[in-house]
Amino acid sequence: MTALRIQSLASGLDVVADLLEAKAPANVAFLRRYLESPRVVPGIHAMWTGPEISCPVPAAHLIGAEYAQALPAENATIHPQPGDVVLAYVPARMWGGGPDPVFDIGLFYGPGARMLFPIGWLAGSVVARVRDVPALAEACGRIRRSGACDVTFSLEA
């Protein structure tokens, strides 16, 4: 089984999440293609969704990527649970008129989360579950207190 490793040196974040391919096949396929090589993306504590570190995939990472297509809601949630890794997709021009679609990897670390954005409720796809939720919560708390960080995502066997 392939797993997702999530790391941020500044916060001490280093957790592994099991991919939920059977429950979210198209969304996990996107992640597999995107993470053929490890990727570093910006991470910031979310403003609207509660206990989440939001990791928007930079549009520059997806230029020319044929797999960067509209994603269906699979294993969908509007109330992520601690340990959920949620892939959210927003079509181009929907959020603030931006020309690029938004692909966001959300790391949910505490209770009371919600997929409520300035554009309204948006179901996200739960694509993975973190094995060590207390370690995730501790590191995400440090990110919340210190501000933005770089998060590295990679696949491991």
C-alpha positions as CSV (number, residue, x, y, z in Angstrom):
1,M,0.0,0.0,0.0
2,T,1.3,3.4,-0.9
3,A,1.3,6.1,1.7
4,L,1.6,9.8,1.8
5,R,4.4,11.3,3.8
6,I,3.8,14.9,5.0
7,Q,6.8,16.9,6.4
8,S,7.6,20.4,7.4
9,L,11.0,20.9,9.0
10,A,10.2,24.2,10.7
11,S,7.3,22.7,12.7
12,G,8.6,19.2,13.2
13,L,5.7,17.8,11.1
14,D,6.6,14.4,9.9
15,V,3.5,12.1,9.6
16,V,2.4,9.3,7.3
17,A,-1.2,9.0,5.9
18,D,-2.8,6.0,4.3
19,L,-4.2,6.8,0.9
20,L,-7.9,5.9,0.5
21,E,-7.8,4.9,-3.1
22,A,-10.8,2.6,-3.0
23,K,-12.9,5.5,-1.6
24,A,-11.6,8.4,-3.7
25,P,-10.0,6.8,-6.8
26,A,-9.9,9.9,-9.1
27,N,-8.7,12.2,-6.4
28,V,-5.9,9.8,-5.3
29,A,-4.9,9.3,-8.9
30,F,-4.5,13.1,-9.2
31,L,-2.2,13.0,-6.1
32,R,-0.2,10.1,-7.4
33,R,0.5,11.9,-10.6
34,Y,1.2,15.2,-8.9
35,L,3.5,13.5,-6.5
36,E,5.5,11.4,-8.9
37,S,8.4,13.5,-7.4
38,P,8.2,15.0,-4.0
39,R,6.6,18.5,-4.0
40,V,7.0,21.4,-1.7
41,V,3.9,23.6,-1.3
42,P,3.1,26.6,0.9
43,G,1.2,25.8,4.1
44,I,-0.8,28.2,6.1
45,H,-3.3,27.9,8.9
46,A,-6.7,28.2,7.3
47,M,-8.9,31.2,8.1
48,W,-12.4,29.8,7.4
49,T,-12.3,26.1,7.9
50,G,-11.1,25.8,11.5
51,P,-8.3,23.4,12.6
52,E,-6.7,23.0,9.2
53,I,-3.3,23.7,7.6
54,S,-4.2,24.6,4.0
55,C,-1.7,23.7,1.3
56,P,-2.8,25.1,-2.0
57,V,-1.0,23.5,-5.0
58,P,0.8,26.3,-6.8
59,A,-0.7,26.9,-10.3
60,A,2.8,26.8,-11.7
61,H,3.2,23.2,-10.6
62,L,0.3,22.2,-12.9
63,I,1.2,24.0,-16.1
64,G,0.9,21.5,-18.9
65,A,-0.2,18.7,-16.6
66,E,-3.0,16.8,-18.4
67,Y,-4.1,15.3,-15.1
68,A,-5.0,18.7,-13.7
69,Q,-8.6,18.3,-14.6
70,A,-11.9,18.8,-12.7
71,L,-12.1,16.4,-9.8
72,P,-15.3,14.8,-8.7
73,A,-16.3,14.8,-5.0
74,E,-15.4,11.3,-3.7
75,N,-15.6,10.2,-0.1
76,A,-16.9,13.7,0.3
77,T,-17.2,15.7,3.5
78,I,-18.1,19.1,4.7
79,H,-17.0,18.3,8.3
80,P,-13.5,16.8,8.1
81,Q,-12.4,14.8,11.1
82,P,-9.0,15.1,12.9
83,G,-6.5,13.2,10.8
84,D,-8.3,13.7,7.5
85,V,-6.3,14.8,4.4
86,V,-8.8,16.5,2.2
87,L,-8.3,17.4,-1.5
88,A,-10.5,20.3,-2.5
89,Y,-11.1,21.4,-6.0
90,V,-12.5,24.7,-7.1
91,P,-13.0,25.4,-10.9
92,A,-11.2,28.4,-12.5
93,R,-12.9,31.8,-12.1
94,M,-15.1,30.5,-9.2
95,W,-13.0,31.9,-6.4
96,G,-12.4,35.6,-6.8
97,G,-12.3,35.3,-10.6
98,G,-8.9,33.7,-10.7
99,P,-7.9,32.2,-14.1
100,D,-6.6,28.9,-12.6
101,P,-8.5,26.1,-10.9
102,V,-7.6,25.6,-7.2
103,F,-6.4,22.3,-5.9
104,D,-5.9,22.5,-2.1
105,I,-4.6,19.8,0.2
106,G,-6.0,20.3,3.6
107,L,-4.5,18.8,6.7
108,F,-7.2,18.6,9.4
109,Y,-5.9,18.2,12.9
110,G,-8.7,19.0,15.4
111,P,-12.4,18.8,16.0
112,G,-14.9,21.3,14.7
113,A,-13.6,21.7,11.1
114,R,-15.9,22.7,8.3
115,M,-15.6,23.2,4.6
116,L,-17.1,26.7,4.6
117,F,-15.4,29.2,2.4
118,P,-16.1,32.8,1.4
119,I,-17.8,31.2,-1.7
120,G,-19.9,29.0,0.5
121,W,-19.9,25.3,1.4
122,L,-17.6,23.1,-0.6
123,A,-17.4,19.4,-0.2
124,G,-13.9,18.1,-0.3
125,S,-12.7,14.6,-0.9
126,V,-11.1,12.7,2.0
127,V,-8.1,11.2,0.2
128,A,-6.0,9.9,3.2
129,R,-6.0,9.3,6.9
130,V,-3.0,10.3,9.1
131,R,-1.8,7.4,11.2
132,D,-0.6,9.5,14.2
133,V,-3.2,12.3,14.7
134,P,-1.6,13.5,18.0
135,A,1.7,14.2,16.2
136,L,-0.2,15.9,13.4
137,A,-2.1,18.1,15.9
138,E,1.1,19.0,17.8
139,A,3.0,20.1,14.7
140,C,0.0,21.9,13.2
141,G,-0.3,23.9,16.5
142,R,3.3,25.0,16.0
143,I,2.5,26.1,12.4
144,R,-0.6,28.0,13.7
145,R,1.6,29.9,16.2
146,S,4.5,30.6,13.8
147,G,2.7,31.4,10.5
148,A,3.3,30.1,7.0
149,C,5.6,27.2,6.2
150,D,6.7,24.9,3.5
151,V,5.2,21.4,3.5
152,T,6.7,18.6,1.6
153,F,4.5,15.9,0.2
154,S,5.9,12.6,-1.1
155,L,4.7,9.0,-1.8
156,E,6.3,6.0,-0.1
157,A,5.7,2.3,-0.3
